[in-house]
Amino acid sequence: MKSEQHITLLELNRLVREVIECEMPHEYWVEAELSECRESHGHCYMELIQKDEQTATPVAKASAKCWASKWMLIRPGFERITGQRLHAGMKVLLKVYAQFHEAFGFSWIVTDIDPTYTLGDMARKRQEIIRQLKAEGVFDLQKELRLPLFCQRIAVISSETAAGYGDFCNQLADNPYGFQFETHLFPAIMQGEGVEQSIIAALERIYDLPFDCVVIIRGGGATSDMSGFDTLALAENVANFPLPIITGIGHDRDESILDMVSHTRVKTPTAAAAFLIAHLKKVLDAINDAQERIAGYTNQKLSVLKAQLSALAETLPRIFTTVKTRQEARLDALSSRLVAAIKQGVITHQSKVNAFEERIPILLDRRLMTEKHRLQLIEEKAKSLDPTLLLRRGYSMTMKDGRIVRDAATLRAGDEIETRLEKGTIKSIIK
């Protein structure tokens, strides 16, 4: 080994410390993004990063600390103005000075944080998200949905142990009108970095279930834990959800993006319950009003009909008398016409009967003469056919069994025949 002068690591680090303290004695305002932020024993430890604006590639990194004595003063003011805690991804403007410790190395020591810078960056991000939602045409989709008239089946997204959830359920159960609500809790993280994915997962579980609306409520959490409600992914899921979503996430500052895209925004869980009760009361009032109007219209119509019926009852006897008189006159006229017609018919038929009476003797004489002449002809014909005439002329008639024999072939030996002559009868046996 060469006999060159050498120093220890501690001596080297002391030289570095002396150089930094001599060359960088001032404090500097530094713009950076937090890649990590945590508290321990009252101190705040930060990891700072700067990214390339085009590629988002980290181009600088550093560690920073804010000791408890300063952090106790800085934190309340920052959270009061911004409404958020320091968290990863937030852009900040820090007042720092350089510090190098022989044992722990280099670090930036934070003495102040400008909340207005963070507010400006938050506002810019919020405006960018709002612009993108409007460009996608989803910003007002929830506003176009109609809350069901009987909105009583409620899906609730909230922390299971949050006091706000209990207040919400108690407010619904103890409503002065006795309305019945059915609530079902879908537990979700309502503060910190897990808000976005937790609420989105709850919405996915609700999607195909038979609910009337969704209520997202948060009570009892710090107002500095609101950053999870200002994300693009959560806003897109809420805006495109098919059921009306009511938000009551318990803060008094400007609306979160979740509030902006929801169907209805109220401040607290109890206000969300009051809104649902008021909605149902409005429906009940409308029903009662319609019932009263229907009853009034019905009573008015009945009164008119009763008046018409009374007037008709008074008019009916007169009408009946008039109709009766007219019908009696008509019957009299018809009776007179019928009597006259009958008399005319009798006279007409009597004339016909008289005419027939006069014609009957003549017709009867003619008929008698015709029939008498016909009888004479029949008599003459019958006389001409009388067999006795033939017998007188020398003819005879042979009969067998009372029937005239016309063919000898019909006779057999032993048959008895009878022969009639003009005078007498001869019986013979055929041999």
Secondary structure, DSSP 8 states (H G I E B T S, - for coil): --------HHHHHHHHHHHHHHH--S-EEEEEEEEEEEEETTEEEEEEEEE-TTT--EEEEEEEEE-HHHHHHHHHHHHHHHSB---TT-EEEEEEEEEEETTTEEEEEEEEE-HHHHHHHHHHHHHHHHHHHHHHT-TTTGGGS---TT--EEEEEE-TT-HHHHHHHHHHHT-TT----EEEEEE---SSTTHHHHHHHHHHHHTTS--SEEEEE--S--TTB-GGGS-HHHHHHHHT-SS-EEEE----SS--HHHHHSSEE-SSHHHHHHHHHHHHHHHHHHHHHHHHHHHHHHHHHHHHHHHHHHHHHHHHHHHHHHHHHHHHHHHHHHHHHHHHHHHHHHHHHHHHHHHHHHHHHHHHHHHHHHHHHHHHHHHHHHHHT-HHHHHHTT--EEEETTEE---GGG--TT-EEEEE-SS-EEEEE--
